[in-house]
Structure formats: C-alpha cells, structure tokens
Amino acid sequence: MRHQHCRRRRIQQHEEQEEEKEEEVTGKMKEEEELFARLEARRCLKDIEPRLFPEDGGPNHGTDHVVELYGAEGTGKTEMLYHLLCRCVLPVASGGLEVDVVFVDTDYSLDMLRLVSILDNRLNSARSPSAGSDEAVLRSCLSRLLVVHCSSSAQLLLTLHFLETTLSSRPGLALLLIDSISAFYWLDRSEGGASFSRQEERLSKCAELLGRLLRDYRITVFATCHAIRRRSHSGPPSSSESDRPFLCRPWQRLVTHRLVSAGSSEEPRTRQVFTVHATAATYRSSSFYVTDGGVEFI
C-alpha cells in the first residue's frame, strides 16, 4: 500500500511538472506573439524625407537603418533633425507620420522653444476648419516626443539599455534621434589614455547595443556627427579626407546611410543655403535654407 501511494504521488508530481512546463511554453508563445504584433504595428519611415535620399534608397521597413548626418558646426544638422522630428510627431491630417520619437541630446543643444515654434508654424500652415484647437494638437504632438539628456558615453550606454523597455511598451515609437553621436569623442580619447581599444570601448558598446535594438524592434536612427580637424603633414586636408568617417568600426558598420552636410558662404541680405548629399552608390544632393518655420528645401 505504501509503495502504491508513493507511486501515485510521483505520477501526480510528474503531471504537475508537465502542466507547469506547458503553462511556461504557452506564456512564452503569448509574449512572442505580442512582441511580433508590436513590431508589425511599428510604422515604416521610408517617406520620412524623400528629398534626402536617392530614389528607393531611404529607410525601408523590416531592415536596420542608421543614418549618419555628418558635417562641420553650423551646417544645419540640428535643424534637419528638428525637421525630421516634426515630420514624425505631426498628425497625418497636418502632413505628418504621427509616430513617437526619442531625442537623445548629448550636446545639450535641443531648443524646445525653437521646436515648438516650428511645430506651431506647420500646424497653422496645414490647419483645416475641422481641426481641433491649436494648443490641443500641439500638446498631442509633444506627447509623442521623449527627450533624454546625456553628459557622457557611459550615460549614453545606460540610456540605450533603458530604451529597450520604452520600445517594448510603446509600439508607436519608430524614430531615434541622437545629437550627436560624436559628442564624447575627445573625452573618451582623453580618459582612454594610450590604449586605442579603451578610447573606443564605450562607443563600441553603444553601437553593439544599438544594433541589437535595431534588429529586435525595427526602428530608424538618425545621428549627427561633428567633423573634426585632422593633422596633415603635406598641407591642409582635402574635403574627401575631412569627410572620412573617424568613429569606431562597430559604429561605422552600423551606419547604412551617410549624409554629408555643408554650408555656403553667407552673403549680406541673402539666406544662407545648406547642402546635404548622400554618399551612397547612387548620388543625391539637396539644398535647403532655414526659416522661422524650419527647413525649407529649394
């Protein structure tokens, strides 16, 4: 009798273990289905700004896209990010994509008053009689924006870790803006000492983590990168040398599109015109100037 009781108990324990395993598998399958549904709901940004890319050469759905906007200071890079940000957070009725955006400000250059001014200008330009109040629509646009400030590459790495939770909970989040990815280049070089690998260690980890987020959540990334002066023993550097990528290899491998921004000489009583060209197999160059209402392409 005792033997039969022990046997029944073992059978019961085995059945309970099988039920727990089945519930665990079912739970994992449900989580995977929910994640897949969130990924499918994430908006494709192939039409974010067609004038920046060659035909059929912009960000497409289902693939990793990192766009580096490279150029010297004062060449309109941050204004272009404002342009892309507004394009995304504006409602569809106002010509926007109506998606969420994360803006990582490493240069502490984000001007919220300027951003609100651009949004307000575009809402007024696209305003229809059936639209809601300006303030309500503007608040709705700003609710789609998450701003994070970073003062070191270590903080940037922590921000990207935090971003995974945000991406999981906000399926409407489709665009990540970083201004700029090169902000801590000289600081990391100084702290890394003579070791080249230590100088690039943090940015390399950021690039690797960002690559995983791109694969898992299918977001699009735009990041500005400052041009740096390179020493040349044979005279001043050429434009091709100054435009050459200088950040760590993991970041360079991550970049799928590279846009080089430049400014023309400013003349009295004329607007300063900026140019941006795609350094891809198919060349594309665009010109724009900056107004109170944001970027205007020529």
PAKOLGU-793302 format. One record per atom (N, C-alpha, C): x, y, z. Coordinates in steps of 0.1 Angstrom, whole numbers, padded with zeros to 4 digits, always signed. Layout:
N
XYZ;...
This chain:
298
+0008-0012+0000;+0000+0000+0000;+0009+0013+0000;+0019+0012+0008;+0028+0023+0009;+0035+0026-0004;+0039+0015-0011;+0046+0015-0024;+0036+0022-0034;+0024+0017-0034;+0014+0023-0044;+0011+0038-0041;+0011+0042-0028;+0009+0056-0025;+0021+0064-0030;+0033+0059-0028;+0045+0067-0033;+0044+0068-0048;+0040+0057-0055;+0040+0057-0070;+0030+0068-0075;+0018+0068-0068;+0007+0077-0072;+0012+0092-0070;+0020+0093-0059;+0025+0107-0056;+0035+0111-0067;+0044+0102-0071;+0053+0105-0081;+0046+0108-0095;+0036+0101-0098;+0028+0104-0110;+0022+0117-0109;+0016+0121-0098;+0010+0134-0096;+0020+0145-0097;+0032+0143-0091;+0042+0153-0092;+0047+0155-0107;+0048+0144-0114;+0052+0145-0128;+0041+0152-0136;+0029+0149-0134;+0018+0156-0141;+0018+0171-0138;+0021+0175-0125;+0021+0189-0121;+0033+0196-0128;+0044+0189-0129;+0056+0195-0136;+0053+0197-0151;+0046+0187-0157;+0043+0188-0171;+0033+0200-0174;+0024+0202-0164;+0014+0213-0166;+0022+0226-0164;+0031+0227-0155;+0039+0239-0153;+0047+0242-0166;+0053+0232-0172;+0061+0234-0184;+0052+0239-0196;+0040+0233-0196;+0031+0236-0207;+0026+0251-0205;+0024+0255-0193;+0020+0269-0190;+0031+0278-0193;+0044+0274-0190;+0055+0283-0193;+0057+0285-0208;+0055+0273-0216;+0057+0274-0230;+0046+0283-0236;+0033+0281-0231;+0022+0289-0236;+0024+0304-0233;+0030+0307-0221;+0033+0321-0217;+0043+0327-0227;+0054+0319-0230;+0064+0324-0239;+0059+0327-0253;+0050+0317-0257;+0044+0319-0270;+0036+0331-0271;+0028+0334-0260;+0020+0346-0260;+0028+0358-0260;+0039+0358-0252;+0048+0370-0252;+0054+0373-0266;+0058+0362-0273;+0064+0363-0286;+0053+0368-0296;+0041+0364-0295;+0030+0368-0304;+0028+0383-0301;+0028+0387-0289;+0025+0401-0285;+0037+0410-0291;+0049+0405-0289;+0061+0413-0294;+0060+0414-0309;+0057+0403-0316;+0055+0403-0331;+0045+0413-0335;+0034+0413-0328;+0023+0423-0331;+0027+0437-0329;+0035+0440-0319;+0040+0453-0317;+0050+0457-0328;+0058+0448-0332;+0068+0451-0343;+0061+0453-0356;+0050+0446-0359;+0042+0448-0371;+0035+0461-0371;+0032+0466-0359;+0025+0479-0357;+0034+0490-0359;+0047+0488-0358;+0057+0499-0358;+0057+0505-0372;+0056+0518-0373;+0055+0525-0386;+0068+0525-0394;+0067+0522-0407;+0078+0523-0416;+0081+0538-0419;+0093+0542-0419;+0097+0556-0422;+0103+0559-0435;+0100+0551-0445;+0106+0552-0458;+0103+0566-0465;+0092+0572-0460;+0088+0585-0466;+0091+0597-0456;+0100+0595-0447;+0103+0605-0437;+0107+0618-0443;+0116+0617-0454;+0120+0628-0461;+0127+0623-0474;+0119+0621-0485;+0124+0615-0497;+0135+0624-0504;+0135+0637-0501;+0144+0646-0508;+0159+0644-0502;+0160+0637-0492;+0174+0634-0487;+0181+0622-0493;+0173+0613-0498;+0178+0600-0503;+0176+0598-0518;+0185+0590-0524;+0182+0586-0538;+0169+0579-0539;+0163+0578-0551;+0151+0570-0552;+0152+0556-0548;+0143+0551-0540;+0143+0538-0534;+0155+0536-0526;+0161+0546-0520;+0173+0545-0513;+0172+0549-0498;+0160+0552-0494;+0157+0556-0480;+0155+0544-0471;+0151+0547-0458;+0148+0537-0448;+0136+0528-0453;+0138+0515-0452;+0126+0506-0456;+0123+0498-0444;+0110+0493-0444;+0105+0485-0433;+0112+0471-0433;+0115+0466-0421;+0120+0453-0419;+0135+0452-0420;+0142+0463-0422;+0156+0462-0422;+0162+0473-0413;+0174+0471-0409;+0181+0480-0399;+0185+0493-0407;+0182+0505-0402;+0186+0517-0408;+0192+0527-0398;+0204+0530-0400;+0211+0541-0392;+0216+0551-0402;+0211+0563-0401;+0216+0574-0410;+0225+0584-0402;+0237+0585-0407;+0246+0595-0400;+0246+0608-0408;+0243+0619-0401;+0243+0632-0407;+0256+0639-0403;+0266+0639-0412;+0279+0644-0409;+0282+0658-0414;+0289+0666-0406;+0293+0679-0411;+0299+0688-0400;+0304+0699-0404;+0310+0708-0395;+0299+0715-0387;+0303+0722-0377;+0294+0730-0369;+0288+0741-0378;+0275+0744-0376;+0268+0754-0383;+0264+0751-0397;+0262+0738-0400;+0258+0734-0414;+0244+0728-0414;+0236+0731-0404;+0222+0728-0404;+0218+0714-0400;+0227+0707-0393;+0224+0693-0389;+0213+0692-0379;+0214+0701-0368;+0204+0700-0358;+0190+0705-0363;+0191+0715-0372;+0178+0720-0378;+0172+0709-0386;+0180+0701-0393;+0175+0689-0401;+0168+0679-0391;+0174+0677-0380;+0168+0668-0370;+0154+0673-0365;+0154+0686-0363;+0141+0692-0359;+0130+0690-0371;+0135+0691-0383;+0126+0689-0394;+0121+0675-0394;+0129+0665-0392;+0125+0651-0392;+0116+0648-0380;+0120+0654-0369;+0112+0652-0357;+0098+0657-0359;+0096+0669-0364;+0083+0675-0366;+0075+0667-0376;+0082+0662-0387;+0075+0654-0397;+0069+0641-0390;+0076+0636-0380;+0071+0624-0374;+0060+0626-0364;+0061+0636-0355;+0052+0638-0345;+0039+0645-0349;+0039+0652-0361;+0027+0659-0365;+0017+0649-0369;+0004+0652-0367;-0007+0643-0371;-0008+0641-0386;-0013+0630-0391;-0014+0627-0405;-0022+0638-0412;-0032+0644-0406;-0040+0655-0412;-0032+0667-0415;-0020+0669-0408;-0012+0680-0410;+0001+0677-0418;+0000+0665-0424;+0012+0661-0433;+0023+0654-0425;+0020+0649-0413;+0029+0642-0405;+0028+0627-0406;+0036+0619-0399;+0035+0605-0398;+0029+0600-0385;+0027+0609-0375;+0021+0605-0363;+0027+0593-0356;+0040+0594-0354;+0047+0583-0347;+0055+0590-0335;+0059+0581-0326;+0066+0586-0314;+0081+0587-0317;+0088+0596-0311;+0102+0599-0313;+0110+0600-0300;+0122+0594-0300;+0131+0597-0288;+0142+0606-0293;+0145+0617-0286;+0156+0626-0289;+0166+0625-0278;+0178+0620-0282;+0189+0619-0272;+0198+0631-0274;+0198+0640-0265;+0205+0652-0266;+0219+0651-0258;+0229+0649-0266;+0243+0647-0259;+0250+0661-0260;+0246+0670-0269;+0253+0683-0270;+0246+0693-0261;+0235+0690-0255;+0226+0699-0247;+0223+0711-0256;+0219+0708-0269;+0216+0719-0278;+0202+0719-0282;+0194+0710-0277;+0180+0710-0280;+0173+0722-0275;+0167+0730-0284;+0160+0742-0281;+0145+0740-0282;+0138+0737-0271;+0124+0734-0271;+0115+0745-0276;+0119+0758-0273;+0112+0769-0278;+0112+0769-0294;+0124+0767-0299;+0125+0766-0313;+0117+0755-0319;+0117+0743-0313;+0110+0732-0318;+0095+0734-0317;+0090+0740-0306;+0076+0744-0305;+0072+0754-0316;+0081+0763-0319;+0078+0773-0329;+0076+0767-0343;+0085+0757-0346;+0084+0751-0359;+0071+0743-0360;+0068+0735-0349;+0055+0728-0349;+0043+0737-0350;+0043+0748-0343;+0032+0757-0344;+0030+0763-0358;+0041+0766-0364;+0041+0771-0377;+0035+0761-0387;+0039+0749-0386;+0035+0739-0396;+0020+0735-0393;+0016+0735-0381;+0002+0733-0378;-0007+0744-0383;-0002+0756-0382;-0010+0767-0388;-0011+0767-0403;+0000+0762-0409;+0001+0761-0424;-0009+0751-0429;-0010+0740-0421;-0019+0729-0426;-0032+0729-0419;-0036+0739-0412;-0048+0739-0404;-0060+0739-0413;-0070+0731-0409;-0083+0730-0416;-0094+0733-0406;-0106+0737-0411;-0117+0741-0403;-0121+0730-0393;-0119+0717-0397;-0123+0706-0389;-0113+0702-0378;-0101+0709-0378;-0091+0705-0369;-0094+0710-0355;-0088+0704-0345;-0090+0708-0331;-0083+0721-0328;-0083+0725-0315;-0077+0737-0311;-0062+0735-0313;-0055+0747-0316;-0040+0746-0318;-0033+0741-0306;-0037+0745-0294;-0030+0741-0282;-0032+0726-0280;-0044+0721-0282;-0046+0706-0280;-0038+0698-0290;-0038+0702-0302;-0030+0694-0312;-0015+0695-0309;-0010+0707-0305;+0004+0709-0302;+0008+0700-0290;-0001+0699-0280;+0002+0691-0269;+0002+0676-0273;-0007+0673-0282;-0007+0659-0287;+0006+0655-0294;+0011+0665-0302;+0024+0663-0309;+0036+0661-0299;+0036+0670-0289;+0047+0669-0279;+0046+0656-0271;+0034+0651-0269;+0033+0638-0261;+0039+0627-0268;+0042+0628-0281;+0048+0617-0289;+0064+0618-0288;+0069+0628-0281;+0083+0631-0280;+0088+0628-0266;+0099+0620-0266;+0106+0617-0253;+0120+0622-0255;+0124+0631-0246;+0138+0637-0246;+0146+0632-0235;+0159+0628-0238;+0168+0623-0228;+0181+0631-0230;+0187+0635-0219;+0200+0643-0220;+0211+0633-0214;+0222+0634-0221;+0234+0625-0217;+0246+0634-0216;+0254+0633-0206;+0266+0641-0205;+0279+0633-0206;+0278+0620-0209;+0290+0611-0211;+0286+0599-0219;+0295+0592-0224;+0293+0580-0232;+0287+0569-0223;+0291+0569-0210;+0285+0559-0200;+0270+0562-0199;+0266+0575-0198;+0252+0578-0197;+0245+0574-0210;+0251+0576-0221;+0245+0572-0234;+0243+0557-0234;+0252+0549-0229;+0251+0535-0229;+0239+0530-0220;+0238+0537-0208;+0227+0534-0199;+0213+0538-0205;+0213+0549-0213;+0201+0553-0219;+0196+0543-0230;+0206+0537-0237;+0202+0527-0247;+0196+0515-0240;+0202+0511-0229;+0196+0500-0221;+0182+0503-0217;+0180+0515-0212;+0166+0520-0208;+0157+0520-0220;+0162+0523-0231;+0154+0524-0243;+0147+0511-0247;+0153+0500-0244;+0147+0487-0247;+0133+0486-0240;+0132+0490-0227;+0119+0489-0220;+0109+0499-0227;+0114+0510-0231;+0105+0520-0237;+0100+0515-0251;+0108+0509-0258;+0104+0503-0271;+0094+0492-0270;+0096+0484-0259;+0086+0473-0257;+0072+0478-0253;+0072+0489-0246;+0059+0494-0241;+0053+0504-0251;+0060+0509-0261;+0055+0520-0270;+0057+0515-0284;+0047+0508-0289;+0048+0503-0303;+0048+0515-0314;+0043+0526-0309;+0043+0538-0318;+0056+0545-0320;+0066+0540-0312;+0080+0546-0313;+0087+0541-0325;+0090+0549-0334;+0096+0545-0347;+0109+0552-0350;+0113+0563-0343;+0125+0571-0347;+0133+0574-0335;+0146+0572-0336;+0155+0576-0325;+0165+0586-0331;+0166+0598-0325;+0175+0609-0330;+0185+0610-0319;+0198+0611-0324;+0209+0613-0314;+0217+0626-0319;+0218+0636-0311;+0225+0648-0315;+0235+0652-0304;+0248+0647-0305;+0254+0640-0316;+0260+0627-0311;+0263+0618-0320;+0269+0605-0316;+0284+0607-0313;+0290+0619-0318;+0304+0621-0316;+0307+0631-0304;+0297+0634-0296;+0298+0644-0286;+0310+0641-0276;+0312+0628-0273;+0321+0624-0263;+0334+0618-0269;+0337+0621-0281;+0348+0615-0288;+0361+0619-0281;+0363+0632-0279;+0376+0637-0273;+0377+0633-0259;+0365+0634-0251;+0365+0630-0237;+0369+0615-0236;+0364+0606-0244;+0367+0592-0243;+0382+0590-0247;+0387+0597-0257;+0401+0596-0260;+0410+0600-0249;+0406+0611-0242;+0414+0615-0230;+0414+0605-0219;+0402+0600-0216;+0400+0590-0205;+0406+0577-0208;+0407+0573-0221;+0412+0560-0225;+0427+0559-0225;+0434+0571-0223;+0449+0571-0222;+0455+0566-0235;+0465+0559-0234;+0473+0554-0246;+0466+0542-0253;+0457+0536-0247;+0450+0524-0252;+0439+0528-0262;+0441+0524-0275;+0432+0527-0285;+0419+0520-0283;+0419+0508-0278;+0407+0500-0276;+0399+0506-0264;+0406+0511-0254;+0399+0517-0242;+0392+0530-0247;+0399+0538-0256;+0393+0550-0261;+0380+0548-0268;+0379+0536-0275;+0366+0534-0282;+0357+0524-0276;+0360+0519-0264;+0353+0509-0257;+0338+0512-0255;+0335+0524-0249;+0321+0528-0246;+0313+0530-0259;+0318+0537-0268;+0310+0539-0281;+0308+0526-0288;+0318+0517-0288;+0316+0504-0294;+0305+0496-0287;+0304+0497-0274;+0294+0490-0267;+0280+0496-0270;+0280+0510-0272;+0268+0517-0276;+0263+0512-0289;+0273+0511-0299;+0269+0506-0312;+0264+0492-0312;+0270+0483-0304;+0266+0469-0304;+0252+0468-0298;+0249+0476-0287;+0236+0475-0281;+0226+0481-0291;+0229+0492-0297;+0220+0498-0307;+0217+0489-0318;+0227+0481-0323;+0225+0472-0333;+0215+0461-0329;+0215+0457-0317;+0205+0447-0312;+0191+0453-0311;+0190+0465-0307;+0177+0472-0306;+0171+0474-0320;+0180+0476-0330;+0175+0478-0344;+0170+0465-0349;+0177+0454-0346;+0172+0440-0351;+0159+0436-0344;+0158+0439-0331;+0147+0434-0323;+0135+0443-0325;+0136+0456-0327;+0125+0465-0327;+0123+0473-0340;+0132+0471-0350;+0130+0477-0363;+0127+0492-0363;+0135+0499-0355;+0134+0514-0355;+0144+0520-0365;+0142+0533-0368;+0151+0540-0376;+0159+0550-0368;+0172+0551-0371;+0180+0560-0363;+0187+0571-0372;+0186+0583-0367;+0193+0594-0373;+0203+0600-0363;+0215+0601-0366;+0225+0606-0356;+0234+0616-0363;+0236+0628-0357;+0246+0638-0362;+0260+0634-0358;+0269+0638-0366;+0283+0635-0362;+0291+0648-0367;+0299+0653-0357;+0307+0665-0360;+0319+0662-0368;+0323+0670-0377;+0335+0669-0385;+0347+0673-0375;+0358+0667-0377;+0370+0670-0368;+0381+0674-0377;+0390+0682-0372;+0402+0686-0379;+0412+0675-0378;+0418+0671-0389;+0428+0661-0389;+0442+0668-0393;+0452+0663-0386;+0465+0669-0389;+0470+0663-0402;+0476+0671-0410;+0482+0666-0423;+0496+0671-0424;+0505+0662-0427;+0519+0666-0429;+0522+0672-0442;+0513+0671-0451;+0515+0675-0465;+0506+0687-0469;+0502+0695-0458;+0494+0707-0461;+0480+0705-0456;+0471+0714-0459;+0457+0713-0454;+0450+0701-0459;+0441+0695-0451;+0434+0682-0456;+0424+0686-0467;+0422+0676-0476;+0413+0678-0487;+0399+0675-0481;+0388+0679-0489;+0375+0677-0485;+0371+0662-0483;+0377+0654-0492;+0375+0640-0491;+0381+0634-0478;+0392+0639-0474;+0399+0635-0461;+0391+0639-0449;+0386+0652-0449;+0378+0657-0438;+0365+0650-0436;+0359+0645-0447;+0346+0638-0447;+0347+0623-0444;+0360+0618-0442;+0362+0604-0440;+0357+0601-0426;+0350+0589-0424;+0345+0585-0411;+0356+0583-0401;+0354+0587-0388;+0365+0586-0379;+0361+0579-0366;+0348+0576-0364;+0344+0570-0352;+0347+0555-0353;+0345+0547-0342;+0349+0533-0341;+0342+0525-0351;+0349+0514-0355;+0344+0505-0365;+0331+0499-0362;+0327+0495-0350;+0313+0490-0348;+0303+0500-0352;+0305+0513-0349;+0296+0523-0354;+0295+0524-0369;+0307+0524-0375;+0308+0526-0390;+0301+0514-0397;+0302+0502-0391;+0295+0490-0397;+0280+0492-0395;+0275+0499-0385;+0261+0500-0382;+0254+0510-0392;+0262+0520-0396;+0257+0531-0405;+0253+0525-0419;+0240+0527-0423;+0236+0522-0436;+0235+0534-0446;+0233+0546-0441;+0232+0558-0450;+0240+0569-0444;+0248+0576-0452;+0256+0587-0447;+0253+0599-0455;+0249+0610-0448;+0246+0622-0454;+0256+0633-0450;+0262+0640-0459;+0272+0650-0456;+0266+0663-0458;+0267+0672-0447;+0261+0685-0448;+0271+0695-0448;+0269+0706-0456;+0278+0717-0458;+0271+0730-0459;+0277+0741-0456;+0271+0754-0457;+0278+0763-0467;+0270+0771-0474;+0276+0780-0483;+0280+0793-0476;+0288+0801-0482;+0292+0814-0476;+0280+0823-0475;+0278+0829-0464;+0267+0838-0462;+0270+0852-0467;+0261+0857-0476;+0263+0870-0481;+0252+0879-0475;+0255+0892-0475;+0245+0902-0470;+0232+0901-0477;+0221+0903-0469;+0208+0903-0475;+0203+0890-0482;+0210+0879-0480;+0206+0867-0486;+0205+0856-0475;+0197+0846-0477;+0197+0835-0468;+0209+0826-0470;+0213+0820-0459;+0224+0810-0461;+0218+0797-0466;+0224+0792-0476;+0219+0779-0482;+0228+0768-0477;+0222+0757-0473;+0230+0745-0469;+0227+0734-0479;+0237+0725-0481;+0236+0714-0490;+0238+0701-0482;+0231+0691-0486;+0233+0678-0480;+0233+0667-0491;+0243+0659-0491;+0244+0649-0502;+0246+0635-0496;+0240+0625-0502;+0241+0611-0498;+0253+0605-0504;+0262+0599-0496;+0274+0593-0501;+0271+0578-0503;+0262+0575-0512;+0258+0561-0515;+0262+0558-0529;+0259+0546-0534;+0262+0542-0547;+0255+0551-0557;+0243+0555-0554;+0235+0565-0562;+0236+0578-0555;+0241+0588-0562;+0244+0601-0556;+0231+0609-0556;+0229+0617-0545;+0217+0626-0544;+0221+0638-0536;+0219+0650-0541;+0223+0662-0534;+0210+0671-0533;+0208+0677-0521;+0197+0686-0519;+0202+0698-0512;+0194+0709-0515;+0198+0722-0509;+0186+0727-0501;+0189+0734-0490;+0178+0739-0481;+0183+0752-0474;+0173+0759-0469;+0177+0771-0461;+0167+0770-0449;+0171+0777-0438;+0163+0776-0426;+0155+0789-0423;+0143+0788-0421;+0134+0799-0418;+0128+0798-0404;+0120+0807-0400;+0113+0807-0387;+0104+0794-0386;+0100+0789-0397;+0091+0777-0397;+0099+0765-0400;+0112+0765-0399;+0120+0753-0400;+0127+0752-0414;+0131+0740-0418;+0138+0737-0430;+0129+0739-0442;+0134+0746-0452;+0127+0747-0465;+0136+0742-0476;+0132+0732-0483;+0141+0727-0494;+0139+0736-0507;+0150+0737-0514;+0150+0745-0527;+0147+0736-0539;
